[in-house]
Amino acid sequence: MSEENIVKRVCKELNLTQRELAEIIKVNSGTPAQWVTKGEVPPTYQYLLELMLENKHLKEKIAKLATFKELLNEI
């Protein structure tokens, strides 16, 4: 099974449309759709999209840690 396209993955995990993603990363509104269709993302944008996902995951981990620290303080 092939890996899910990074554009689709970013849009799904960050709850964005491809048009909203285009606005965030400052590309033409149709560019993310072209990347999905062609299955190729320029290396610089591939890296940017991976960083966006990593940032989301790190924020989720930090939020869980903050909650855990709050629980420890209650004990």
C-alpha positions, 0 to 999 in steps of 0.5 A: 500500500502506498503512503498517503500524499503529504498534502492530503495528510496535512489537510486532514490532520490540520483540518484545512482545505487545500485552498487554505493550505495554499494561503498558509504556505503562500502558493497559488490556490491550485498548487496543492491540488497539482501536487496531489494529482502529480504525486510530487511535491517540491523538496522545500515544500515537502519539508515544510509540510512535514514540519507542519505535521511535526509541529502539530504532534509536538503541540499535542504532546505538550498539551498532554504533559501540561495536563499530566503536570496539573494532575501531579500537582493535585496529588 
